[in-house]
Amino acid sequence: MLNTIGFLGCGNMGGAVARAVCKAADPQNVWLANRTAAKAEALAAELGCNTTINDEVAGRCNLIFLAVKPQMMEELLAPLRFTLAERPSRFVLCSMAAGLSIARIQEMAGGDYPVIRIMPNTPASVGAGMIQYCTSNVTAEEEAEFLKLMAPAGRLDAVPEGLIDAASCVSGCGPAWVYQFIEALADGGVACGLPRAKAQEYAAQMVLGSAKLVLESGQHPGALKDAVCSPGGSTIQGVRVLEEKGLRGAVMDAVIASYNKTKEMGKG
């Protein structure tokens, strides 16, 4: 039973997942620990959950989210190895560190423990995340319970571990590039005379609606793009400029660059 939940780390990603989990679980069963205690205290006050220290989370929680950066994982887990090894009851570790395999997490934690590896993204904090996951030594009941806890975060999709790094570079890194795109669209609107707040609202809602149409229609993005481009119209002129400037190639290169960096971090 995953009825006590702990977070080791309360940064942007840990906070986003904690906000989602506290919608599905009783916040009084959620415990937060962070290197900077004030950050955990602020999040706990917002969500109505508890703060504690790393060793307490490792010793008492059934589901333990490892919410630190990949380069900090070994430093986090090394002091907790004895506490985890001495536990009489079963627990599940949940890592959200890019590039670190389940086997590497188990090695750092000091045992062949049940592990769920997730790749969340920041839209999880508003219930619109895309979260890939894979598991090792986790029962079907534990997986089902985990999916219930994570449901308020958005869509979850089970993938083979061999694909999770590539997945994270599309949906995990992707929000940063979408925010750049929204900002650029808004800047263009401002250049054409729109007030900043209006331009940003229009750009963001347009991206939201366009993404929803892709998901709900099942149509190829190219077909949806063609439907907006009237012969001799305004939109096709914009498409032509984006093609000339290499938008597609730049976006593909961004995904590949992030993937290569993710693989590099996993070797550390």
C-alpha positions in Angstrom: 0.0 0.0 0.0 1.4 3.4 -1.1 -0.3 5.2 1.7 2.6 7.3 3.0 4.3 9.5 0.4 7.6 11.3 0.7 9.5 13.8 -1.5 13.2 14.1 -1.3 13.6 17.5 -3.0 11.0 20.2 -3.5 12.3 22.1 -6.6 10.3 23.0 -9.7 9.7 19.4 -10.7 9.3 17.9 -7.2 6.9 20.7 -6.4 4.8 20.1 -9.6 4.4 16.4 -8.8 3.7 17.1 -5.1 0.9 19.5 -6.1 -0.6 16.8 -8.2 -0.2 14.0 -5.6 -1.8 16.1 -2.9 -5.0 16.2 -5.0 -5.3 12.4 -5.0 -3.9 11.6 -1.5 -4.6 13.1 1.9 -2.0 15.8 2.3 -1.5 14.7 5.9 0.1 11.5 4.5 2.6 13.4 2.4 6.0 14.4 3.8 8.4 16.9 2.2 12.2 17.2 2.7 14.5 19.6 1.0 18.1 20.6 1.4 16.8 24.2 2.0 14.2 23.6 4.6 12.4 26.9 3.9 11.4 25.7 0.4 9.8 22.5 1.8 8.1 24.6 4.5 6.6 27.0 2.0 5.3 24.1 -0.2 3.9 22.3 2.8 2.0 25.4 3.9 0.6 25.7 0.4 -0.5 22.1 0.2 -1.3 21.3 3.8 1.2 18.5 4.1 4.2 17.8 6.4 7.9 18.6 6.5 10.6 16.4 7.8 14.2 15.4 7.0 15.6 13.0 4.4 16.2 10.2 6.8 12.7 10.3 8.1 11.3 10.1 4.6 13.6 7.1 3.8 12.6 5.3 7.0 8.8 5.8 7.0 7.3 6.4 3.5 5.9 3.7 1.3 6.4 5.7 -1.9 9.6 7.9 -2.0 10.0 10.4 -4.8 13.6 11.1 -5.6 13.2 14.7 -6.9 16.8 16.0 -7.2 18.9 16.7 -10.3 20.8 13.7 -11.7 24.2 15.0 -10.5 22.9 15.3 -6.9 21.4 11.8 -6.7 24.4 9.9 -5.4 24.9 12.6 -2.7 21.3 12.3 -1.7 21.1 8.5 -1.6 24.5 7.6 0.0 23.6 8.7 3.5 20.2 6.9 3.3 21.5 3.4 2.3 21.6 2.1 5.8 18.1 3.4 6.6 16.6 1.9 3.5 18.4 -1.5 4.1 17.0 -1.7 7.7 13.4 -1.1 6.7 11.2 -4.1 7.7 8.4 -3.2 5.3 8.2 -2.9 1.5 8.6 0.5 -0.2 8.9 1.9 -3.7 11.4 4.5 -5.0 10.3 6.9 -7.7 13.0 8.7 -9.6 12.5 11.6 -11.9 16.2 12.2 -12.7 16.9 12.5 -16.4 19.5 10.0 -17.7 19.8 7.8 -14.6 18.6 4.2 -15.3 16.7 2.1 -12.8 19.7 -0.1 -12.4 21.8 3.0 -11.5 19.2 4.2 -9.0 19.2 0.8 -7.4 23.0 0.8 -7.3 23.1 4.2 -5.6 20.3 3.2 -3.1 22.2 0.0 -2.2 19.6 -2.6 -3.1 17.4 -4.2 -5.7 14.5 -2.2 -4.5 11.2 -1.6 -6.4 11.7 1.5 -8.6 9.4 3.5 -10.8 11.2 5.9 -13.1 9.2 8.8 -14.4 9.8 11.7 -16.8 7.3 14.4 -15.8 7.1 17.9 -17.1 6.2 21.2 -15.4 2.6 21.3 -16.9 1.9 18.5 -14.4 1.5 21.3 -11.8 -1.7 22.3 -13.6 -3.0 18.8 -14.4 -1.8 18.9 -18.0 1.4 17.0 -17.8 2.8 14.3 -20.1 4.5 11.7 -18.0 6.3 8.6 -19.2 7.2 5.9 -16.8 8.8 2.4 -16.5 9.1 0.1 -13.5 11.2 -2.6 -12.0 10.2 -5.1 -9.3 6.9 -3.2 -8.9 3.7 -5.2 -8.4 0.6 -4.6 -10.6 -1.3 -3.4 -7.5 1.5 -0.9 -6.7 1.5 0.3 -10.3 -2.2 0.8 -10.3 -2.1 2.7 -7.0 0.8 4.9 -8.3 -1.2 5.7 -11.4 -4.2 6.8 -9.3 -1.9 9.1 -7.2 -0.4 10.6 -10.3 -3.7 11.0 -12.3 -4.2 14.6 -11.3 -0.8 15.4 -13.0 -2.1 14.6 -16.5 -1.5 11.8 -19.0 0.7 8.9 -18.0 2.2 6.4 -20.5 4.2 3.3 -19.8 7.2 3.0 -22.1 10.2 0.6 -22.3 13.2 2.1 -20.4 15.1 2.2 -23.6 12.7 4.9 -24.9 12.4 7.0 -21.8 15.3 9.4 -22.5 14.0 10.1 -26.0 10.5 10.7 -24.5 11.8 13.1 -21.9 13.5 15.2 -24.6 10.2 15.7 -26.4 7.7 16.2 -23.5 10.1 17.0 -20.6 12.3 19.5 -22.3 9.7 20.6 -24.8 7.8 23.0 -22.6 10.9 25.3 -22.5 10.8 25.6 -26.3 7.0 26.0 -26.4 7.4 28.9 -23.9 10.0 30.4 -26.3 7.6 30.0 -29.2 4.7 31.6 -27.2 7.0 34.5 -26.2 8.1 35.0 -29.8 4.4 35.0 -31.0 3.5 37.5 -28.4 6.5 39.7 -29.4 5.3 39.5 -33.0 1.8 40.6 -31.9 3.3 43.5 -29.9 5.3 44.5 -33.0 2.0 44.7 -34.9 0.4 46.8 -32.2 -1.3 44.4 -29.8 -1.0 45.2 -26.0 1.5 42.8 -24.4 -1.0 41.0 -22.1 -3.5 40.4 -25.0 -0.7 39.1 -27.3 0.4 36.7 -24.7 -3.1 35.5 -23.9 -3.9 34.9 -27.6 -0.6 33.1 -28.2 -1.0 30.8 -25.2 -4.6 29.9 -25.8 -3.9 29.3 -29.5 -1.1 26.8 -28.6 -3.4 25.1 -26.0 -6.2 24.8 -28.6 -4.0 23.6 -31.4 -2.5 20.9 -29.2 -6.0 19.8 -28.1 -7.0 19.5 -31.7 -4.0 17.3 -32.6 -4.8 15.0 -29.7 -8.6 14.8 -30.1 -8.8 14.8 -33.9 -6.1 12.2 -34.4 -5.1 14.0 -37.6 -1.5 14.4 -38.8 -0.2 17.9 -37.8 0.6 18.5 -41.5 -3.0 18.0 -42.5 -4.2 20.4 -39.7 -1.6 22.9 -40.9 -2.8 22.6 -44.5 -6.4 23.3 -43.4 -5.3 26.7 -42.0 -3.4 27.7 -45.2 -5.8 29.2 -47.7 -4.5 29.6 -51.3 -2.9 33.0 -51.7 -3.6 33.8 -48.0 -1.7 35.2 -45.1 -0.9 32.0 -43.2 1.0 30.3 -46.1 3.3 33.4 -46.3 4.1 32.8 -42.6 4.7 29.1 -43.2 7.0 30.0 -46.1 9.1 32.3 -43.8 9.4 29.7 -41.1 10.5 27.1 -43.6 13.1 29.5 -45.0 14.4 30.2 -41.5 14.7 26.5 -40.8 12.1 26.1 -38.0 11.7 22.3 -38.4 15.4 21.6 -38.5 16.1 23.8 -35.5 13.4 22.0 -33.4 14.7 18.6 -34.4 18.2 19.7 -33.6 17.0 20.9 -30.2 15.5 17.5 -29.4 18.7 15.6 -30.5 21.0 18.0 -28.5 18.9 17.4 -25.4 18.9 13.7 -26.0 22.7 13.6 -26.3 23.1 15.7 -23.1 20.7 13.3 -21.3 22.8 10.3 -22.3 25.9 12.1 -21.2 24.4 12.8 -17.7 23.5 9.1 -17.4 27.2 8.1 -17.7 28.2 10.1 -14.6 
